């Protein structure tokens, strides 16, 4: 069950959810809008590109972090969706992972692709995706707080799949 605005505010006050920075006007009835940080990364070249009037070209793919740093307790999960305004321009933002697991800590890394035939302007602070929150039913103590590849990230972290394949 998705949490409504007041339930999210209660969990923020209890520190079961932390959003830093938090801006009340970005919290809607069922979700919180997350904004682009100040740069994107081209995963093919590793080039870091500042988001100063950046044109995402047709068929271009980049990774970017959210400005917001999230901390979820063991009893809260998040679900990320793209904003329909951007989808209508042909920008796909959530074809990677929609689920933010309990005990997550860090900025979210977004996989962004322009599917249209026109460039799309991306700027720092653009509200690109939204996160909704859910309470985990059952025994949340079974959620183990362990260091994962993408925990506590403040910058874009590229795929760790190759390392997983060679370590296992």
Steps between C-alpha positions, in 0.01 A plus 500: 500500500640840402527757776306825477651843570424511875641151556820602321522817711459288815780264390722798419443633851580156646812483278381173342542694173765768451508722191782753493431766392126477564263757347135472606370633169648195321287259705175416325208283604685172432854591395800727539664655193875438476730741314803460280839567656758722329649256247442192286740223404534340159538131599662411167786750540495583872480871410345717772284773344373802698125560477521857380243515218592143405327369189419129524529403135274250321584144605756628754536311829642647823511428871419768757450527873220663688576808707326335791678258730257238634511280807229236539454297818464123499122534486470740204552439127474743211362472149634738234308605190574746225298816466247480217594849374845369405368171365279700263819659365650155444732500802515165677628525857418180685578203280760377747366426849177639640540353848700670776552233764465544875819625669606684183721800555630732229409703196314310231676444170264547208542343157371757250443450128354730237276288278376796295648645183556843663748619764358548850636759742612368840600734783612462857194500724260364235244281675552189290351215706278446802528255786209345687544320829368171631505338844644149508246261652627218717830466677713795398778380732578239236626781277875492546687827487799404291724699274384460142661624179276802476466600868603845628572631152527873459617489137402287201605138545523309175387138470671254732377197301842416352651488849211284621555257213876471561466471880237227488 
